[in-house]
């Protein structure tokens, strides 16, 4: 069974995001080409060269988020101005 490189995401009933991968399953007794099927991804699937584009997408997404400015909701406290000496 080999991965084709196609992947998809679905949401479970509890709201978790699940990665689906497509693989070629050999037919019984070796007749004809394999049959594609979708299954939930396993941890070892990420080591396959077919899923390398998915891993590079993740790297680019995280690199872009790190360079973005972080905005705070609280105003930045200003420093008080020094009082002028009367005299």
N, CA, C and O atoms as a GROMACS GRO file, in nm:
protein
  348
    1UNK      N    1   0.084  -0.118   0.000
    1UNK     CA    2   0.000   0.000   0.000
    1UNK      C    3   0.088   0.124   0.000
    1UNK      O    4   0.173   0.140   0.087
    2UNK      N    5   0.067   0.209  -0.098
    2UNK     CA    6   0.148   0.330  -0.107
    2UNK      C    7   0.056   0.452  -0.114
    2UNK      O    8  -0.054   0.446  -0.167
    3UNK      N    9   0.105   0.559  -0.058
    3UNK     CA   10   0.028   0.684  -0.059
    3UNK      C   11   0.036   0.748  -0.196
    3UNK      O   12   0.138   0.738  -0.265
    4UNK      N   13  -0.072   0.815  -0.236
    4UNK     CA   14  -0.074   0.884  -0.365
    4UNK      C   15  -0.030   1.029  -0.353
    4UNK      O   16   0.001   1.091  -0.455
    5UNK      N   17  -0.028   1.084  -0.234
    5UNK     CA   18   0.010   1.224  -0.216
    5UNK      C   19  -0.109   1.316  -0.201
    5UNK      O   20  -0.092   1.434  -0.172
    6UNK      N   21  -0.229   1.264  -0.221
    6UNK     CA   22  -0.349   1.346  -0.203
    6UNK      C   23  -0.392   1.339  -0.058
    6UNK      O   24  -0.384   1.233   0.004
    7UNK      N   25  -0.439   1.451  -0.003
    7UNK     CA   26  -0.485   1.454   0.136
    7UNK      C   27  -0.604   1.545   0.147
    7UNK      O   28  -0.629   1.628   0.060
    8UNK      N   29  -0.677   1.530   0.255
    8UNK     CA   30  -0.798   1.608   0.279
    8UNK      C   31  -0.817   1.618   0.429
    8UNK      O   32  -0.760   1.539   0.504
    9UNK      N   33  -0.896   1.712   0.473
    9UNK     CA   34  -0.927   1.728   0.615
    9UNK      C   35  -1.076   1.711   0.636
    9UNK      O   36  -1.157   1.748   0.550
   10UNK      N   37  -1.113   1.656   0.751
   10UNK     CA   38  -1.254   1.648   0.789
   10UNK      C   39  -1.265   1.677   0.937
   10UNK      O   40  -1.167   1.668   1.011
   11UNK      N   41  -1.385   1.713   0.979
   11UNK     CA   42  -1.410   1.738   1.120
   11UNK      C   43  -1.487   1.621   1.178
   11UNK      O   44  -1.579   1.568   1.116
   12UNK      N   45  -1.448   1.581   1.299
   12UNK     CA   46  -1.518   1.472   1.367
   12UNK      C   47  -1.642   1.530   1.436
   12UNK      O   48  -1.666   1.650   1.434
   13UNK      N   49  -1.720   1.441   1.497
   13UNK     CA   50  -1.839   1.485   1.569
   13UNK      C   51  -1.804   1.574   1.687
   13UNK      O   52  -1.883   1.660   1.726
   14UNK      N   53  -1.685   1.554   1.743
   14UNK     CA   54  -1.646   1.635   1.860
   14UNK      C   55  -1.577   1.765   1.819
   14UNK      O   56  -1.543   1.846   1.905
   15UNK      N   57  -1.556   1.786   1.688
   15UNK     CA   58  -1.496   1.910   1.641
   15UNK      C   59  -1.347   1.901   1.615
   15UNK      O   60  -1.284   2.002   1.579
   16UNK      N   61  -1.288   1.784   1.631
   16UNK     CA   62  -1.145   1.767   1.604
   16UNK      C   63  -1.121   1.761   1.454
   16UNK      O   64  -1.205   1.711   1.379
   17UNK      N   65  -1.007   1.813   1.411
   17UNK     CA   66  -0.970   1.811   1.271
   17UNK      C   67  -0.891   1.684   1.243
   17UNK      O   68  -0.793   1.656   1.312
   18UNK      N   69  -0.933   1.606   1.143
   18UNK     CA   70  -0.871   1.478   1.112
   18UNK      C   71  -0.815   1.485   0.970
   18UNK      O   72  -0.884   1.528   0.878
   19UNK      N   73  -0.691   1.442   0.954
   19UNK     CA   74  -0.626   1.438   0.824
   19UNK      C   75  -0.656   1.304   0.758
   19UNK      O   76  -0.636   1.199   0.818
   20UNK      N   77  -0.703   1.310   0.633
   20UNK     CA   78  -0.728   1.190   0.554
   20UNK      C   79  -0.622   1.182   0.445
   20UNK      O   80  -0.586   1.285   0.387
   21UNK      N   81  -0.572   1.062   0.416
   21UNK     CA   82  -0.476   1.042   0.308
   21UNK      C   83  -0.532   0.937   0.213
   21UNK      O   84  -0.609   0.850   0.253
   22UNK      N   85  -0.493   0.947   0.087
   22UNK     CA   86  -0.537   0.850  -0.013
   22UNK      C   87  -0.423   0.752  -0.037
   22UNK      O   88  -0.307   0.791  -0.048
   23UNK      N   89  -0.457   0.625  -0.045
   23UNK     CA   90  -0.357   0.522  -0.071
   23UNK      C   91  -0.407   0.428  -0.178
   23UNK      O   92  -0.528   0.412  -0.198
   24UNK      N   93  -0.315   0.364  -0.248
   24UNK     CA   94  -0.348   0.263  -0.348
   24UNK      C   95  -0.346   0.127  -0.281
   24UNK      O   96  -0.243   0.086  -0.227
   25UNK      N   97  -0.456   0.057  -0.284
   25UNK     CA   98  -0.463  -0.078  -0.228
   25UNK      C   99  -0.457  -0.177  -0.343
   25UNK      O  100  -0.530  -0.163  -0.441
   26UNK      N  101  -0.372  -0.276  -0.332
   26UNK     CA  102  -0.368  -0.377  -0.439
   26UNK      C  103  -0.497  -0.459  -0.441
   26UNK      O  104  -0.558  -0.484  -0.337
   27UNK      N  105  -0.536  -0.500  -0.560
   27UNK     CA  106  -0.656  -0.584  -0.573
   27UNK      C  107  -0.622  -0.729  -0.541
   27UNK      O  108  -0.505  -0.768  -0.538
   28UNK      N  109  -0.723  -0.806  -0.518
   28UNK     CA  110  -0.705  -0.948  -0.488
   28UNK      C  111  -0.641  -1.018  -0.607
   28UNK      O  112  -0.680  -0.994  -0.721
   29UNK      N  113  -0.548  -1.099  -0.581
   29UNK     CA  114  -0.480  -1.183  -0.680
   29UNK      C  115  -0.409  -1.101  -0.787
   29UNK      O  116  -0.379  -1.154  -0.895
   30UNK      N  117  -0.381  -0.975  -0.761
   30UNK     CA  118  -0.301  -0.892  -0.851
   30UNK      C  119  -0.368  -0.860  -0.983
   30UNK      O  120  -0.298  -0.835  -1.082
   31UNK      N  121  -0.500  -0.861  -0.988
   31UNK     CA  122  -0.569  -0.830  -1.114
   31UNK      C  123  -0.582  -0.680  -1.131
   31UNK      O  124  -0.647  -0.614  -1.049
   32UNK      N  125  -0.524  -0.625  -1.234
   32UNK     CA  126  -0.541  -0.485  -1.268
   32UNK      C  127  -0.468  -0.390  -1.174
   32UNK      O  128  -0.389  -0.431  -1.089
   33UNK      N  129  -0.498  -0.265  -1.191
   33UNK     CA  130  -0.434  -0.162  -1.110
   33UNK      C  131  -0.496  -0.160  -0.970
   33UNK      O  132  -0.603  -0.216  -0.946
   34UNK      N  133  -0.427  -0.094  -0.879
   34UNK     CA  134  -0.476  -0.084  -0.742
   34UNK      C  135  -0.598   0.005  -0.732
   34UNK      O  136  -0.627   0.084  -0.822
   35UNK      N  137  -0.669  -0.009  -0.623
   35UNK     CA  138  -0.790   0.069  -0.600
   35UNK      C  139  -0.760   0.178  -0.498
   35UNK      O  140  -0.713   0.148  -0.388
   36UNK      N  141  -0.787   0.304  -0.530
   36UNK     CA  142  -0.760   0.411  -0.431
   36UNK      C  143  -0.866   0.410  -0.322
   36UNK      O  144  -0.983   0.382  -0.347
   37UNK      N  145  -0.824   0.441  -0.198
   37UNK     CA  146  -0.916   0.453  -0.086
   37UNK      C  147  -0.864   0.559   0.009
   37UNK      O  148  -0.744   0.585   0.015
   38UNK      N  149  -0.956   0.620   0.083
   38UNK     CA  150  -0.922   0.723   0.181
   38UNK      C  151  -0.922   0.659   0.319
   38UNK      O  152  -1.006   0.576   0.350
   39UNK      N  153  -0.826   0.700   0.403
   39UNK     CA  154  -0.819   0.653   0.541
   39UNK      C  155  -0.762   0.764   0.629
   39UNK      O  156  -0.701   0.859   0.579
   40UNK      N  157  -0.784   0.750   0.761
   40UNK     CA  158  -0.727   0.846   0.856
   40UNK      C  159  -0.576   0.832   0.854
   40UNK      O  160  -0.523   0.721   0.845
   41UNK      N  161  -0.505   0.943   0.864
   41UNK     CA  162  -0.359   0.941   0.862
   41UNK      C  163  -0.305   0.890   0.995
   41UNK      O  164  -0.363   0.912   1.102
   42UNK      N  165  -0.192   0.823   0.985
   42UNK     CA  166  -0.120   0.777   1.103
   42UNK      C  167   0.005   0.862   1.118
   42UNK      O  168   0.042   0.936   1.028
   43UNK      N  169   0.068   0.851   1.233
   43UNK     CA  170   0.188   0.931   1.258
   43UNK      C  171   0.299   0.898   1.159
   43UNK      O  172   0.371   0.988   1.116
   44UNK      N  173   0.314   0.773   1.123
   44UNK     CA  174   0.420   0.733   1.031
   44UNK      C  175   0.398   0.784   0.888
   44UNK      O  176   0.491   0.785   0.808
   45UNK      N  177   0.275   0.826   0.855
   45UNK     CA  178   0.248   0.879   0.721
   45UNK      C  179   0.321   1.010   0.696
   45UNK      O  180   0.350   1.044   0.582
   46UNK      N  181   0.350   1.084   0.802
   46UNK     CA  182   0.418   1.212   0.784
   46UNK      C  183   0.563   1.194   0.740
   46UNK      O  184   0.623   1.289   0.689
   47UNK      N  185   0.619   1.077   0.758
   47UNK     CA  186   0.756   1.049   0.714
   47UNK      C  187   0.763   1.012   0.567
   47UNK      O  188   0.872   1.005   0.510
   48UNK      N  189   0.650   0.987   0.504
   48UNK     CA  190   0.647   0.947   0.364
   48UNK      C  191   0.680   1.067   0.275
   48UNK      O  192   0.638   1.179   0.305
   49UNK      N  193   0.754   1.044   0.165
   49UNK     CA  194   0.787   1.156   0.076
   49UNK      C  195   0.665   1.215   0.005
   49UNK      O  196   0.670   1.330  -0.040
   50UNK      N  197   0.557   1.140  -0.006
   50UNK     CA  198   0.437   1.190  -0.073
   50UNK      C  199   0.370   1.303   0.005
   50UNK      O  200   0.300   1.385  -0.054
   51UNK      N  201   0.390   1.307   0.136
   51UNK     CA  202   0.328   1.412   0.218
   51UNK      C  203   0.423   1.528   0.245
   51UNK      O  204   0.393   1.613   0.330
   52UNK      N  205   0.535   1.534   0.177
   52UNK     CA  206   0.630   1.644   0.196
   52UNK      C  207   0.567   1.781   0.163
   52UNK      O  208   0.594   1.877   0.236
   53UNK      N  209   0.484   1.794   0.057
   53UNK     CA  210   0.420   1.925   0.034
   53UNK      C  211   0.336   1.973   0.151
   53UNK      O  212   0.330   2.093   0.177
   54UNK      N  213   0.270   1.881   0.221
   54UNK     CA  214   0.192   1.919   0.338
   54UNK      C  215   0.281   1.974   0.448
   54UNK      O  216   0.245   2.071   0.515
   55UNK      N  217   0.397   1.913   0.467
   55UNK     CA  218   0.490   1.959   0.570
   55UNK      C  219   0.551   2.094   0.534
   55UNK      O  220   0.573   2.177   0.623
   56UNK      N  221   0.579   2.119   0.406
   56UNK     CA  222   0.634   2.250   0.368
   56UNK      C  223   0.529   2.359   0.381
   56UNK      O  224   0.562   2.473   0.414
   57UNK      N  225   0.401   2.325   0.357
   57UNK     CA  226   0.295   2.424   0.378
   57UNK      C  227   0.292   2.466   0.524
   57UNK      O  228   0.274   2.584   0.555
   58UNK      N  229   0.309   2.370   0.614
   58UNK     CA  230   0.306   2.400   0.758
   58UNK      C  231   0.422   2.490   0.796
   58UNK      O  232   0.405   2.582   0.876
   59UNK      N  233   0.540   2.466   0.739
   59UNK     CA  234   0.657   2.549   0.772
   59UNK      C  235   0.637   2.692   0.725
   59UNK      O  236   0.668   2.786   0.798
   60UNK      N  237   0.584   2.710   0.603
   60UNK     CA  238   0.563   2.845   0.550
   60UNK      C  239   0.455   2.918   0.629
   60UNK      O  240   0.464   3.039   0.650
   61UNK      N  241   0.352   2.845   0.671
   61UNK     CA  242   0.245   2.907   0.747
   61UNK      C  243   0.296   2.957   0.882
   61UNK      O  244   0.264   3.068   0.924
   62UNK      N  245   0.375   2.876   0.950
   62UNK     CA  246   0.428   2.916   1.080
   62UNK      C  247   0.531   3.028   1.067
   62UNK      O  248   0.538   3.116   1.154
   63UNK      N  249   0.611   3.028   0.961
   63UNK     CA  250   0.710   3.133   0.942
   63UNK      C  251   0.641   3.267   0.917
   63UNK      O  252   0.688   3.370   0.964
   64UNK      N  253   0.531   3.266   0.845
   64UNK     CA  254   0.457   3.390   0.820
   64UNK      C  255   0.391   3.443   0.946
   64UNK      O  256   0.380   3.564   0.963
   65UNK      N  257   0.347   3.355   1.033
   65UNK     CA  258   0.280   3.398   1.156
   65UNK      C  259   0.380   3.456   1.255
   65UNK      O  260   0.345   3.545   1.333
   66UNK      N  261   0.503   3.407   1.254
   66UNK     CA  262   0.602   3.456   1.349
   66UNK      C  263   0.647   3.597   1.315
   66UNK      O  264   0.682   3.674   1.404
   67UNK      N  265   0.645   3.632   1.186
   67UNK     CA  266   0.692   3.765   1.147
   67UNK      C  267   0.582   3.870   1.159
   67UNK      O  268   0.610   3.990   1.153
   68UNK      N  269   0.458   3.828   1.177
   68UNK     CA  270   0.348   3.923   1.190
   68UNK      C  271   0.358   3.995   1.324
   68UNK      O  272   0.405   3.939   1.423
   69UNK      N  273   0.310   4.120   1.325
   69UNK     CA  274   0.312   4.196   1.450
   69UNK      C  275   0.201   4.147   1.542
   69UNK      O  276   0.091   4.116   1.496
   70UNK      N  277   0.229   4.142   1.667
   70UNK     CA  278   0.130   4.102   1.766
   70UNK      C  279   0.069   4.230   1.821
   70UNK      O  280   0.140   4.319   1.868
   71UNK      N  281  -0.061   4.238   1.815
   71UNK     CA  282  -0.130   4.357   1.866
   71UNK      C  283  -0.192   4.323   2.000
   71UNK      O  284  -0.251   4.216   2.017
   72UNK      N  285  -0.180   4.415   2.093
   72UNK     CA  286  -0.238   4.392   2.224
   72UNK      C  287  -0.367   4.472   2.235
   72UNK      O  288  -0.385   4.573   2.167
   73UNK      N  289  -0.455   4.426   2.322
   73UNK     CA  290  -0.581   4.496   2.342
   73UNK      C  291  -0.567   4.608   2.445
   73UNK      O  292  -0.645   4.703   2.446
   74UNK      N  293  -0.468   4.595   2.532
   74UNK     CA  294  -0.447   4.697   2.635
   74UNK      C  295  -0.362   4.811   2.578
   74UNK      O  296  -0.269   4.786   2.502
   75UNK      N  297  -0.394   4.934   2.616
   75UNK     CA  298  -0.309   5.044   2.569
   75UNK      C  299  -0.172   5.040   2.638
   75UNK      O  300  -0.162   4.999   2.754
   76UNK      N  301  -0.072   5.080   2.568
   76UNK     CA  302   0.064   5.082   2.622
   76UNK      C  303   0.073   5.197   2.721
   76UNK      O  304   0.039   5.310   2.685
   77UNK      N  305   0.118   5.173   2.845
   77UNK     CA  306   0.125   5.282   2.942
   77UNK      C  307   0.231   5.384   2.899
   77UNK      O  308   0.343   5.349   2.862
   78UNK      N  309   0.192   5.509   2.904
   78UNK     CA  310   0.286   5.614   2.865
   78UNK      C  311   0.369   5.655   2.987
   78UNK      O  312   0.324   5.644   3.101
   79UNK      N  313   0.490   5.701   2.960
   79UNK     CA  314   0.576   5.746   3.071
   79UNK      C  315   0.536   5.886   3.109
   79UNK      O  316   0.508   5.969   3.023
   80UNK      N  317   0.533   5.914   3.239
   80UNK     CA  318   0.492   6.050   3.281
   80UNK      C  319   0.601   6.152   3.240
   80UNK      O  320   0.720   6.123   3.244
   81UNK      N  321   0.553   6.270   3.201
   81UNK     CA  322   0.648   6.375   3.162
   81UNK      C  323   0.712   6.434   3.287
   81UNK      O  324   0.646   6.450   3.390
   82UNK      N  325   0.839   6.466   3.279
   82UNK     CA  326   0.904   6.527   3.398
   82UNK      C  327   0.847   6.666   3.422
   82UNK      O  328   0.822   6.742   3.329
   83UNK      N  329   0.827   6.698   3.550
   83UNK     CA  330   0.773   6.830   3.585
   83UNK      C  331   0.884   6.934   3.576
   83UNK      O  332   0.999   6.909   3.612
   84UNK      N  333   0.846   7.048   3.529
   84UNK     CA  334   0.942   7.157   3.517
   84UNK      C  335   0.965   7.218   3.657
   84UNK      O  336   0.871   7.237   3.734
   85UNK      N  337   1.089   7.247   3.686
   85UNK     CA  338   1.122   7.305   3.816
   85UNK      C  339   1.090   7.455   3.815
   85UNK      O  340   1.134   7.529   3.727
   86UNK      N  341   1.014   7.496   3.911
   86UNK     CA  342   0.981   7.640   3.922
   86UNK      C  343   1.090   7.707   4.006
   86UNK      O  344   1.120   7.664   4.118
   87UNK      N  345   1.144   7.807   3.954
   87UNK     CA  346   1.238   7.872   4.042
   87UNK      C  347   1.317   7.978   3.991
   87UNK      O  348   1.398   8.035   4.064
   0.00000   0.00000   0.00000
